[in-house]
Amino acid sequence: MPKSYSVAILGATGAVGRELLALLETRNFPLAQLKLLASPRSAGVMLPFKGEPIPVEPADTQSFQGIDLVLASAGGSTSKALAPAAVAAGAVVIDNSSAFRMHPEVPLVVPEVNPHAAAIHQGIIANPNCTTILMSLATYPLHRIQPIRRIVAATYQSASGAGAQAMEEVKLQTQDILAGKSPQTEIFPYPLAFNLFPHNSPLNEFGYCEEEMKMVNETRKIFDSPEIRITATCVRVPVLRAHSEAINLEFDTPFSPDLAREVLAQAPGVELVEDWQANYFPMPIDATGRDPVLVGRIRQDLSHPCGLDLWLCGDQIRKGAALNAVQIAELLVENHWLKPAIATLNA
Ligand code: A2P
């Protein structure tokens, strides 16, 4: 009999939490028990799993007794407050928040890129930032062949990155604008419907927002290549749940677009989408609800002999968050890396 595991989803009522629930069901994760946790606001909510309603329980430090694995997507402060208790109770936490990502003792894992990093942990494994996961899938296969020296990225990020309420806000704003009313803003600082704005995360002294610095620092950690130069401009666009990214890569020597195409056509988690005759390339609408990162428009950078441009779209909730987390869980289970935590992190 294969072993099965007691799993808790922390943040089960959120956009990523609901996707985690759906993925555990469709990917047939070996479950002994499933516990759904959220804030006290969700007490009494029932969520369906395999046709059965499961009650959502308010999360606290006592919620993790008997739990092997916690899939956490309830924000950084909740993770900071509850992950150490989960680890102390013997669970391994796969955390979707940014709380622990840059901690030197915490592996930051994209299973297609650095699966080996998940082997050694102290009870917490971090799921990277969504734009970073998507970019890493499309660029690491090239980096393995010929080291990337510099990445210049521009992102077109969907509302889902700010959670389920943000997605609802964009829908309401769209309805209001179409009805001739002025759009209301609660989650986002400005109307997103029929608009876009630079990413609304806090800015640092150099004028970069947090989201942009996540792409810089997390990519370096995942690739284990601290020397890569990376710059990014992150923008929110009125798309519901798939992010897009325009990426310029610089190598030491020219990287032929045909070779890049050949490599990416075979890369795990990537789907090449290019019809040059029809001018058809990845679009968020085609990436939505799907697992792969769609990559296309691979072309020589006319401004640099060693430059390559590409374009990608990926479902932010799925590969950008929930799917990556479930794949980490599968990696741990398949390789017997889900060992009891040996120490509580000094976060
Ligand atoms: P709730 O629905 O009860 O507020 P999203 O990213 O889509 O906004 O979802 C955030 C998730 O995190 C939700 O499931 C939310 O639960 C949960 N959450 C927020 N704050 C807490 C908290 N203090 N403790 C546990 N879960 C929380």
Residues whose N, C-alpha, C, O or C-beta is under 5 A from the ligand:
A	BS01	A2P	G11 A12 T13 G14 A15 V16 G17 A38 S39 R41 S42 A59 S73 A74 G75 T78 A162 G163 A164 Q165
